[in-house]
Amino acid sequence: MSPRTSQRSPNAAWSAHRVRAGMTFVELMTAMVLMATTTAIVATLALAMREGWEHNAGHATAAQHARVALERIARAVSTASANEFNPGIQVVYETVGSDRFPDTLVVWNPTGNPIAPDGFPRISECIFFCPDPAAPNRLLEITAPSDNRIIPLTEGLNTTTWRNTLAAIKTASTSKKTVLTDLLRTASPTSTTAARGCVRFMADMRPTQTEWADYSIDWTALLWPQHLFSQDMGMRQSWVRMELQLVPDGFSTNDPAAQRVIPFFGSAALTYTMYRANR
């Protein structure tokens, strides 16, 4: 007796093949969900990468602006002129309410030899670093090459008269203005005052002007930097500290709550000779 063999008709085989070649509704929906999920993941990653690139690029631009601005100010300070009566640098501040804003730095830095090396500088020999009164997000380097009036680089600059004079220099059409950065953070001190650029300068002298003028202090007791002095002369130092608050490129510089601000700090010093005979 021959073994039984199972045979399928051609129509049955074709029907089975036709069923396997198609997709059910459930399979189709599953494929669509997977494609949508994959597309969403790729789009999210692309957006995150773009935002990360913009974040890094904005911070890199701000860092470059700060480096250039701080180096330019430091170069002006370190190559400034000075004498017994004028320390070569002076910070001018403005007062709003009970707050003081030391945001203007004046540096005695003539292009050649000073007109009066042992006297007072001229405005034309000075460089002014300050926010732009018309656009406080811009930090300016200002010179007034045609103004030969004498300017005292002492606390005498912090008077109403000299503040008004400096304000006129900052806005004069004859002044030469160079923008060091336009990323300076701005904020209003109060709800009724205009926005100001967030920059701060602080200046110190060693020995101080009070110590230098006080004849009761022993020459060797004066605070000479690194003890650089002899019996007849000593090396005085004028020192400036700087703070710039910048906002990454691509964001609004008006940032009252300092949510995006990046602080940058710098310092510079000028050393010059003081003679005991002049004390």
PyMOL commands that set and color helices and strands:
alter all, ss='L'
color gray80, all
select helices_A, chain A and resi 10-20+25-78+123-125+155-157+160-171+209-213+219-221+225-227+276-278
alter helices_A, ss='H'
color red, helices_A
select strands_A, chain A and resi 89-96+99-108+126-131+139-143+176-181+186-187+196-197+199-206+233-246+262-275
alter strands_A, ss='S'
color yellow, strands_A
deselect
rebuild
show_as cartoon
